């Protein structure tokens, strides 16, 4: 879309699912993402509701491809080695987010954009959680959605929406088991991303 006030292109994210739970998660995503100001985290410009009442938020429009697509286009290790810089940029972005007490919980190459000018941007903070200040990270509440089916298929490429949230090939065992997670879940996912970059496959 175009921001007519600032005369710039923007990306707009809208809520497609109906229901209060989906809306709560969508609003939480917008609020958490808007708090993060880092070169490798997509900035939120504006949030609001359409006349219908449906929520939306506008972000910087980043042109480029996902890191997953870029990896697929590189056949040899020598071709993939320069992509390590993008994994390092994701690690720096997550160090910043963790300092702000926010975890992503769905880091994977498909959620990393590689821009046309070499920039690296972490996207899709829909599963992000804020860690409580007063408690140790390991005591974060269990990641469960009791209203969703528990037998939903788990594939490498798709985010699972059920009692366990995340992407199986990149989540740590405790997240896959529906146990409490903290910053270490993102660190595990970073390792899985680095493996994917170097090996050319998850």
Secondary structure, DSSP 8 states (H G I E B T S, - for coil): -EETTTTEEEEEEE--S-SHHHHHHHHHHHHHHHH---TTB--EEEEEE-TTS-EEEEEE---EEEHHHHHHT--SHHHHHTTHHHHHHHHHHHHHHHHTTEE-S---GGGEEEETTS-EEE---TT-EE--SSS-GGG------TTS-S-----SSS-B-SSS-B-GGGS-HHHHTT----HHHHHHHHHHHHHHHHHS--
